């Protein structure tokens, strides 16, 4: 390649990185604004013109939030709802995806396509019908009232992604284990699932994040303040006459921290699971 070709290639890379950095800055600006506002005194948050950097930074909001709000309770409830949703979703998605990946049966493609129908509806469209079902089964004001609908809306994505990943695992491995006397359950738990670790991590992360951010279900099905999650807790801080915006933003920042830790540790598996499961029949 000539010197001119190297120059053009380097210029293209500079432009590409410049565009990516600009997009990253635009996407991160709301998060930076939220975080910086937690470090500002109350009167500076709404000052005009707005300041991006606090003139007199203080961490007082992070000291007051533990005594003035129930943030620890909300975080605990968020973990209960999210982990419960993950458990229920995987308990249904794994056998469904594995059965479709390893068996040919009448209506298989129709079944897989029908699973996606759930993804076509926004939860708010079905909320009235869900409320009737929840109350009739006596689940109102229980964690299951949030876990079950959340699992239903994450199930299609997980079934399809795990289905695609199961298809990439050689059947010969399972046949060898079956010849050695392994049962179908042993084959699934000791051979297939360990090989599906990246896809499972991606499924767990997606489902956990979806359930962690649920406000509509908690707002509709839970009236007991002792069962509020982080989004519902933040919403409860909105007053009729006055709202402590700095405290709301502080709780929001604290609520993001577990998600950042999750992504930091599982990023490699998430990317591998998403790409390897992206196959089409």
N, C-alpha and C positions, 0 to 999 in steps of 0.2 A: 504494500500500500504506500502511495506517495505521501509526502509531507502535507500536501494540501488535503488529502483524504483523512489523515490523522487529525488535522485541525478541524475539519468539518465534523468528524465523529466526536471530538472533544466538545465542540460547541453545542452539538445536539444534546450531549449528556448534561452540560451545564444548564441548558434551557429546560430539560426534563426535570432535573433536580430542583431547579428554581420554581417550576410549576408545582411540583410535589410539596415543596416546603411552604409555598403560598397556601395551598389547599390544607395542609396540616395546620398552619397558623389559623386559618378561618375556622376549622373544626375545633381547635383547642381553645379559641377565644372565649366561648361561653363558660368552659370549665375554669379557665384562668380568672375570669370575672367573678365567678361564684366563689372561688377560693380567696381571691384578694379581698372580696367584700367581707369575708369573715374576719379579716385582720384589721378592718377599718372601724373607727368609732361610729356609733349609730348615726350621728349627724352628717358624716362624710359619705355614707352610702348613697344618699340622694342629693349630694351637692352638685351644683352646676357651675362650670362644666364638670363632667364626670372625670374622675381620676383613675387611671389604670394601676398606679402604684400607690399604696396607702401612704399618706403623709406622716402619719404617726402610728405605725403598726403595733398591734396588741393581740395577745392570744387569750384575752379575758373571756371571749366567747367560748373557747374550748375548755376553759375551767368552769364556766357557769353552766354549760349544757348538761353536765352530769347531775346537777342538783335541781335545775329548773325544768328538765324534761325527763321522760321515761325512755331515753334513747337506748339504754342497755336492754330493756324489756322489748322494745321494738326490734332491735337487732336479733335477739333470741327468737322472737316470733317469726322473723324473716327466715332464719335458718330452719326452723321447724317446717314452715310452709315449703321452702325451696327443696330441702332434703326429702320431704314427703312426696313432693311432686316428682323428683328425680327417681325415687324408688318405685313409685307406681308406674311411671312412664316406661322405665326399663323393663319392669316385670311384664308389661304388655307388648312392648316393641320388640324385644329380643326374640321371643318365640314366634311372633307374627312374621318378622323379617326372615328369620332362619327357615321357617317352614316354606315361605315363598321362594327362598333362594335354593332350597334343596329338593323341592317337590314340584312337579307339574300336575296341575289339576284344572278341571273345568272351571272357568270363570276367574282364573288367577289374575289375568291382566285387568279384568273388570274390577276385581277386589282392590288391586293396588291403585287403580285410578279413582275408585270410589273413596278410598282413604283420603285422597287429596281434597275431596269436596269440603271437608271440615275447614281446610285452609282458606276457602273462598269466602267464609263468613267472618265478619268482624265480631268479636265477643259482645259488643254493645247491641248488635242486632238480635242476639239470642238471649239476652239477659233476662227478659220477662219469662220466657219458657224455662230457663235454668232456675229462676227463682221459684217457680211452681214445683219443679221436680225436687229441688233442695228442701223445700218446706214439707212436701208430702212424705219424703223419706226421713224426716226428723233430723236433718243435718244442719239446719239453720243455726248460726252462731257457734259452729264447730270448725276446727281446722280443715276437716274433710270437705266442707262446703267450698273452700277455696282450692284445695289440692286436686280434687276430682276434675273440675272444669279446666284448671290449668294443665293438667295431664292430658285431657282430651284435645286441647289445642296444640300441644307440642308433639302429640303422638304421630301425626302424619309425617312431619319432617324426620323424626327419629326412625320410623319404619323404613322410609325410603333410603335414608343414608346407610343404615345398618344392612338393609337388603343389598345395596350396591357393594358394600364391603364384604359381606358374606360370599358374594358371587366371585370375589377375587381369591378366595381361599381354595386351594386344590382339594377336590373330592377324594383324591388318592390318600391323603392324610387320614381322613375319617375312615376310609375302607380298611386301611392298615390297622387302625385301632380296633375296628369292629372284628377283624380277623383274630386279633389278640384277646378278644373276649370283653372289650369295653362296651358298656351299655350306651344308649343314645344320650342319656343325661351326662354320663362321664365324658363322652365325646364333646358335647357342647361346653361343659364347664372346664374341662382340663386341656382341651386342644383348641377348639374354635374361639372361645372368648379370650383366652390369653393372646391369640394372634390378632384379635380384633381390638386390642387395647387403644390404639389411636382413635378409632371410630367411637368407641365407648366414651373416651374422654371428651371428644367433641360433642357427643350427645349429652353427656352430663353437664358440660359447661353451658351449652345452649339452653337446656331445660332449667338449670339453676338460675341463669340470668333472667329468663322469661318469668319464672315464678317470683324471683326477688323483686322485680319491678311491678308486680301486679297491684293496681290500685282499685280498678273497677270491681273485681270480685270481692275484695276485702270491704270496700265501701258498701257493697250491696248485701253481702251475706253475713258480715260480722258487725254486731253492734256493741259487743263487749270490748271496752277500751283496753282490757288486759290482753287482748289477742291481736292488737294492731301490729302491722308490720311497719317498716321504715316509710314507704310512701304514704300509708294511711296516717302514720304519726305526724309526718310533715304537714299533711292536709289538715289535720286537727288543730294545727297551730295558727291557722287562718282565722282571725277574729272578725266579728261583725263590725267593730268600730276601730280596732287597732290590731296590727300584725307586727310581730317582732321578726323582721326580715333577716336580720343578722343571725338570730338563733335558728331560723328555718334553714338558712344556707349552711350553717355549721353542721346541723344534723344531716343535711344532704351530703356534705363532704365526707362525714364519718361513715355514712351508708355506702359510699362508693369504695371505700378502702378494702373491704373484703373481696370485692369483685376485681380490683386491681391486683391483689395478692394472688387470686385464683388464676388470672390470665398470665401473670408473671411466671408462675410455676408450670403452667400447662400449655403455654403458647405453642411449643414444638408439636405436641400431640394434637392440638386443635387443628393446626394447619394440615398435618398429615392425614387426620381423620376426614376433614372436609374434602380434600382433593382425592383421596383414594376411594371415598364413597360416592364420588360424583360420576357414576356410570349409568348408562341408559340401556334398558333391555332392548 
